Amino acid sequence: MAKIFCVANQKGGVGKTTTTVNLAAGLAKIGQRVLMVDLDPQGNATMGSGVDKRAIELTVYDVLLESASIAEARAQSDKLKDAGCSYDVLGANRELAGAEVELVELERREKRLRQAIAAVDSEYDFVLIDCPPSLSMLTLNGLCCAHGVIVPMQCEYFALEGLTDLVNTIKQVKANLNDDLQIIGLLRVMFDPRITLQQQVSDQLKAHFGDKVFNTVIPRNVRLAEAPSYGVPGVAFDPASKGAQAFVTFAQEMVERIQSM
């Protein structure tokens, strides 16, 4: 049975998509079977996984409207196969923005992704869902089917404020729609130890959240930032870079954490 995780943060620009695609590639590299679901209409996680969002015929939009199954809609990138870190992609494009309006009038609107994943559950070890930076019907579909939430965050003051909102959202979804939902862990990303404030915020996080803060820290890394322009995760683009190595270490930590749950 697959473990399903949303990568979510209501604050934009905190590295959700970078985290999703690199964790997926890192998990695949250490032998895990992974499905990456792109729930953001911008389709950045799709493009960053080597899949052209303009060329795919079936997307998560078709799955949510139940006109296609995940088995029919998923895709794979040849670039990632060559790099030895291939995973399945349920892609998204701008069409997905329309799903927000269409889903409102449908039955089981917040449980549709959950049902679709249940049909392919046995084929994967991990399902990672890249959520948009807002509490929308799309994010709700992700949270309703997840066992937990991975929260990537920068160690700065405003990130702490955004985290409070996210924790409240998760509590509400857990109480009303998904008993299983919990915060699996907070991942410190784009971290620069030379900046005193970042170190202070990091210490505050550990003091407040304890072992919910992952041990792995993802450093600020140019190669991770360059990778999307080549249509691959940093783990495939430059495996020797500090950022790529940190994500492989994070993937190993995720597997260990899940085994101990």
N, C-alpha and C positions, 0 to 999 in steps of 0.2 A: 504493500500500500504506500502510495506516494505521500511525502510530507509536503504540505502546501504552505508557501509563505508569501505574504505581500511585502514588497519593499515600498514603504510609504513614509511621507512626511508632508504635512500641509503647507510647509514653507517651500517655495520654489528655489531652484538653483542650488540644491544641497548635495547633488550627486546621486540621485535615486537611480537614474538610468545607467550611469557609469557603474554603480554598485551592482545592479541587476545583471547586466551583460557580462561583467567580469567575474561575478560570483558563479553565474551559469557556466562560463568557460572554465573557471577554476575547478568546479565540481566535476565537469566532464573530463577534465585533464587527469583527475585522480580516480577515474573509473565509474563515476555515478551517471545514471541515466536521467537526463534533465529536459524538462519542457519549460520554455520561457514564454509567458503570455504578456503581450503588450496591450495595456488597457488605456494608453494615452493616444488621443487622436493625432498628435504630432508624429507618431510613428518613429521616434528616435531610437528606441530599443530595437525595433525591427531593422532599421538601416544599420545600426551599430552591431548587429549580428550577421551582417553580410547578406541580408535579404532586401531586395529592392521593393519598397512599399508601393511603388507605382506599377510594378509588374505583376504583383500577386493577384490571383483571381478571387480567392476566398480569404477572408480575414476573420478576426474575432467578432466583427460586426455581424457576419452571417451566422456565426455560432450563437451569439446572443439572441438573434431573431429566429433561431432554430431552423434556418434554411440550409445549414451544413453542420457536419460533426467536426470535432477536433481532428479526427483521423483523416478527414477529407481536406481540411484547411491548413494543416501544419506544413511547414517547409523546413529545409535545411540549407546551410551555406557550404558550397564547395571549398571556399577559403578556409573555413574552420575545420573541415575534414582533413585538409592538407596539414593544418597546424596541430592536429591531434587533440582538439578540444571541441568537438562538434556536439551540438544540442539541437533539439527541435524548437521551432519558432512558430507561435501562433501570432501572426503579424497584425498590424493596425495601420490605417491611413486616415485621411481626413473624413472619409465616409462615416467613421465611428462617431464623429461629433453629432450626427443625426440620430444615433441610437439613443442618446439622452432623452430626446423628445418622444421617440417611438416607444421606448420601454415604459414610460409613465402610465400608459393606458393598458399595458399587458398584464396578464396574470403571472404570479411567481416572478415578478420583474427583478427582484434582488437575488433570486436563487438560480438564475439561468446558467451562470458560469459554473456553479457548483454541480449541477446536473450533468453538464457537458464534460467536466473533468472526471466525474465518477465513471464515465464510460471508458476512459483510457487509463484510469488510476493504476492498474496493475503493470502498466508498461514503463512506469517511471519511478525513480527513487525520490526525486525532487521536482516540484512545480514552483517556479518563481514568477510572481506577478508584478509587473512594473505599473504602479498606480499614478494617475494624474495628480498634480499638486492641489487638489481640492476635494471636499467631501461631496462627490457627485454620485449619480446612480451607477456609474462605472466603478468608482472606488468602492461603493457599497457592495457590488457584485463580487469584487475581489475579497473584501473583508468577510463576507458571508461564507466563503468557501475555504478560508485559510485556517490553518492550525495556529498560526502566529504571525507577528509583524516584525520585520527587521527595519530598524529606524536608522538610516544614515544621517549623520548630522555633523556640521562644522562646529568647532569649539569656539563659538562667539556668543555674545550676550543675547541677541535676538533669537538665536536658535533655541535657547532655553525657554523663551516665551512660546515659541511655536510648538515645542514639545509638550507643554501643559495642555494646549488645545487638542493635540493628537491623543494624549492619554485619556482625556475626557471622551473623545469620539470612540475610542476603542472600548471604553467602559460601557457606553451606550449600546454599541453593536453587540457586545458580549451579553448584556442584560436582555436585549430584545430579539436578536436574530441568530447569534452564533455562540453557544456556550463554550466552545473550544478556544475561542480567540484570546490570545495573550500577547504581550510584548516578549518576543524571544530574546531580543537584545538590541543595544544601541551600538552602532558602529561609528567610530570617530574617523571622518574622512577629511581629505585635503589638509592634513595636519602638519603644522610647521612648529617643531619644538623650540625654535628660536624666539617665537612670539610669546611673551610672558602671559598675555591675556588667554591665549589658547591653552597654555599649561594650567592656568588657574581654573578655567571652565572645565577642562578635563578632570581635574582633581575634584571639582564640585559634583560632576556627574558620577564619579566613582563613589564619592561619599554618600550621595543620595540614592543611587540605583544599585550600588554594590556589584554583585556578580551578573547583573543584567547588562553591564557594559562589557562588550567583547574585549578580550585581551589584545587581539590584533588591532593595530592602528594603520590606516591607509595614509601614506605620506602624500603631500602635495607633489605631483610628478608630471613633468612635461610630456612624457611618452604616453601616459594615460589620456592626457588631453588631446594629443595628436591622433590617437587611434581611430576615433569616429570618422575622421575625414577619409580614412582608408577603408571604412566599412567593416571594421573588425574590433573586437574587444582588445584592450591593452595586453591581456594575457596571451593573445595570439600575435599581436603586432610586434611586441618586443618582450619575449618571455624573460629576458635577463634584467629588465628594468626593475627598480625597487618597487614601483607600484604594482607591476604584474606579480612579482614574487609575494608581495603582501596579500594580494587577493587569493593566491593559491594557498597561502598559510591560513587565510580566513576560511576558505572552503574546507580545509582540514579541521579547523576549529568548529565549524558548523556541523560536520559529520559527527564529531566527538560529542558535541552538545546534544544533538538529537538522540544519540545512542544512550546518553545518560538521563534522558527525560523520562 
